[in-house]
Amino acid sequence: MRAHLVRSIAVLAIVATPLAAQTSAGQGMAAADAPPAPVAPAVGDWAPDFTAPVAGAKGIAPEPVKLSSLRGKVVVLAFYPADRTGGCTAELTKFRDENATLFGDGVVVLPISKDGLDSHAGWAKDLNMPFVLVSDTAGTVARAYGSQRAPGKYFNRNVFVIGKDGKIAYSVINLNALSQDAYTSLGQAIAAAKKS
C-alpha cells in the first residue's frame, strides 16, 4: 500500500512538472507579445529630442516647440495625466503661483499631456498660465521619457529637469502634486542646474 502511494505521488510529480512548464511558457509568450515597458532616461543621459505642438493662454502657438532648440537653457518637462483634473490643476497652479521663485529666469517650463491643443488653450487661459502646454496626443514624447505605460493610457506625473547641456539633471517619477517637499526638491534641482 505504501509503495503504491509513493509510486502515485511520483507519477503526479512527473505529470505536474510539464504542466507548470507549459503555464510558464504560455505566460512567457504573452509577455513577449506585450509591448516593452518604457524606460525613463536616467540622470546624466541625453534628453530625448522632440518637436511637438503647444498652446497657452494666448491660444495655439503657430510654431511647435523643439527641445534641442532650447539648448543653453534649463528646461523642465512635467508630464501629467489630464487637463482640468484635481491633481493636475494643483500641480500647474503651484507652478503658476511660484513661477518666479520655483523656476525663475532662464528656465523653460513645458507641462505635457495627451490632451489636444484646444483643451490646452482653454485651460491655460482659464488658469492664466505663464507657460505653454505641450500636446502629445500620440504619446510619442511620453514614451520616450518612460512616462506612459502603454499607448492610449494617461501619462504618469513624471518631472525631468534638463540642464543647459541637454542632459537629464534631475528626475522624479510620480511626483506627489500635493507635497511641498516635492516642490522644494524640484526647486533645489533647478537652482543647481542653473549654476552648472
C-alpha positions as CSV (number, residue, x, y, z in Angstrom):
1,M,0.0,0.0,0.0
2,R,2.8,2.4,1.0
3,A,4.8,1.5,-2.2
4,H,1.6,2.1,-4.3
5,L,1.2,5.6,-2.7
6,V,4.8,6.6,-3.2
7,R,4.5,5.5,-6.9
8,S,1.3,7.5,-7.3
9,I,3.0,10.6,-5.9
10,A,6.0,10.2,-8.2
11,V,3.7,9.9,-11.2
12,L,1.8,13.1,-10.1
13,A,5.1,15.0,-9.7
14,I,6.2,13.9,-13.3
15,V,2.8,15.0,-14.7
16,A,2.8,18.3,-12.8
17,T,6.2,19.4,-14.0
18,P,5.3,19.6,-17.7
19,L,2.0,21.4,-16.8
20,A,3.9,24.0,-14.8
21,A,6.4,24.4,-17.6
22,Q,3.6,24.8,-20.1
23,T,2.0,27.5,-17.9
24,S,5.2,29.5,-17.7
25,A,5.9,29.1,-21.4
26,G,2.4,30.4,-22.1
27,Q,3.0,33.3,-19.8
28,G,6.3,34.0,-21.5
29,M,4.7,34.1,-24.9
30,A,2.0,36.5,-23.7
31,A,4.7,38.7,-22.2
32,A,6.7,38.6,-25.4
33,D,3.7,39.8,-27.3
34,A,3.1,42.7,-25.0
35,P,5.0,46.0,-25.8
36,P,8.0,46.5,-23.6
37,A,7.5,48.9,-20.6
38,P,9.0,52.3,-21.4
39,V,12.1,53.2,-19.5
40,A,12.7,56.8,-18.3
41,P,16.1,58.3,-19.2
42,A,18.4,58.4,-16.2
43,V,20.2,61.4,-14.7
44,G,23.2,62.0,-16.9
45,D,21.6,60.7,-20.1
46,W,20.9,62.9,-23.1
47,A,17.3,64.2,-23.0
48,P,15.4,62.6,-26.0
49,D,14.7,65.3,-28.5
50,F,11.2,66.0,-29.7
51,T,9.1,68.5,-31.7
52,A,5.5,69.0,-30.6
53,P,2.7,71.5,-30.9
54,V,1.9,73.8,-27.9
55,A,-0.8,76.1,-26.7
56,G,-1.0,78.7,-24.0
57,A,-3.2,81.4,-22.5
58,K,-3.0,83.3,-25.8
59,G,-4.1,80.3,-27.9
60,I,-2.5,77.8,-30.1
61,A,1.1,78.7,-30.9
62,P,1.9,79.0,-34.7
63,E,5.1,77.0,-34.2
64,P,5.8,73.8,-32.4
65,V,8.4,73.6,-29.6
66,K,11.7,71.7,-30.5
67,L,13.6,70.6,-27.4
68,S,17.0,70.8,-29.0
69,S,16.4,74.5,-29.9
70,L,16.3,75.3,-26.2
71,R,19.9,74.1,-25.5
72,G,21.6,76.6,-23.2
73,K,18.5,76.9,-21.1
74,V,17.3,74.8,-18.2
75,V,14.1,73.0,-19.3
76,V,11.5,71.4,-17.0
77,L,9.4,68.7,-18.6
78,A,6.3,68.0,-16.4
79,F,4.2,65.1,-17.7
80,Y,0.7,65.0,-16.2
81,P,-2.4,62.9,-16.7
82,A,-5.0,65.3,-18.0
83,D,-6.2,68.9,-18.2
84,R,-8.7,70.1,-15.6
85,T,-8.3,67.2,-13.2
86,G,-7.7,67.7,-9.4
87,G,-4.1,66.7,-9.1
88,C,-3.0,68.3,-12.4
89,T,-4.7,71.6,-11.5
90,A,-3.0,71.6,-8.1
91,E,0.4,70.9,-9.8
92,L,0.1,73.5,-12.5
93,T,-1.4,76.1,-10.3
94,K,1.6,75.7,-8.0
95,F,3.9,76.1,-11.0
96,R,2.0,79.3,-11.9
97,D,1.9,80.8,-8.4
98,E,5.5,80.1,-7.7
99,N,6.8,80.6,-11.2
100,A,9.3,83.3,-10.2
101,T,10.7,81.5,-7.2
102,L,10.5,77.9,-8.3
103,F,11.7,78.4,-11.9
104,G,12.9,82.0,-12.4
105,D,14.7,83.5,-15.4
106,G,16.3,81.3,-18.0
107,V,14.0,78.3,-17.2
108,V,11.6,76.9,-19.8
109,V,8.6,75.1,-18.3
110,L,6.9,72.6,-20.5
111,P,3.9,70.7,-19.0
112,I,2.9,67.8,-21.2
113,S,-0.2,65.7,-21.5
114,K,-2.1,63.8,-24.2
115,D,-4.8,66.5,-24.3
116,G,-5.4,68.3,-27.6
117,L,-4.4,71.9,-28.4
118,D,-7.9,73.3,-27.9
119,S,-8.2,71.8,-24.4
120,H,-4.7,73.2,-23.5
121,A,-5.5,76.6,-24.8
122,G,-8.8,76.8,-22.9
123,W,-7.3,75.5,-19.6
124,A,-4.2,77.7,-19.9
125,K,-6.4,80.8,-20.4
126,D,-8.7,79.9,-17.5
127,L,-5.8,79.5,-15.2
128,N,-3.8,82.3,-16.7
129,M,-0.7,80.1,-17.1
130,P,2.6,81.9,-17.9
131,F,3.8,78.9,-19.9
132,V,2.7,76.8,-22.8
133,L,1.4,73.3,-22.6
134,V,2.7,70.6,-24.9
135,S,0.1,68.4,-26.7
136,D,1.4,64.8,-27.1
137,T,-1.8,63.1,-28.3
138,A,0.0,60.1,-29.7
139,G,2.1,59.7,-26.6
140,T,5.4,59.7,-28.5
141,V,7.2,62.1,-26.2
142,A,5.8,60.5,-23.1
143,R,7.0,57.0,-24.2
144,A,10.5,58.4,-25.0
145,Y,10.6,59.6,-21.3
146,G,9.1,56.4,-19.8
147,S,6.0,58.4,-18.8
148,Q,3.3,56.4,-20.5
149,R,2.8,52.7,-19.7
150,A,1.0,51.8,-22.9
151,P,-0.5,53.7,-25.9
152,G,-3.8,55.3,-25.0
153,K,-3.1,55.4,-21.3
154,Y,-2.8,58.6,-19.3
155,F,0.7,59.9,-18.6
156,N,2.4,59.4,-15.3
157,R,3.2,62.5,-13.2
158,N,6.9,62.5,-14.0
159,V,9.1,65.5,-14.0
160,F,12.5,66.0,-15.6
161,V,14.9,68.8,-15.3
162,I,17.2,69.1,-18.3
163,G,20.4,71.0,-17.9
164,K,21.8,73.6,-20.3
165,D,23.9,70.9,-21.9
166,G,20.9,68.9,-22.9
167,K,21.3,66.1,-20.3
168,I,18.9,65.0,-17.6
169,A,20.0,66.8,-14.4
170,Y,17.1,65.6,-12.2
171,S,14.0,63.4,-12.4
172,V,11.2,62.5,-10.1
173,I,8.9,59.6,-11.0
174,N,5.2,60.0,-9.9
175,L,5.5,63.4,-8.4
176,N,3.2,64.0,-5.4
177,A,1.4,67.1,-6.6
178,L,0.2,67.8,-3.1
179,S,3.6,67.6,-1.3
180,Q,5.5,70.7,-0.6
181,D,8.6,68.6,-0.1
182,A,8.3,67.5,-3.8
183,Y,8.4,71.2,-4.9
184,T,11.2,72.0,-2.6
185,S,13.4,69.2,-4.0
186,L,12.4,70.3,-7.6
187,G,13.3,73.9,-6.8
188,Q,16.7,72.8,-5.5
189,A,17.4,70.7,-8.6
190,I,16.5,73.6,-10.8
191,A,18.8,76.0,-8.9
192,A,21.6,73.5,-9.2
193,A,21.0,73.1,-12.9
194,K,21.1,76.9,-13.5
195,K,24.5,77.1,-11.8
196,S,26.1,74.4,-13.9
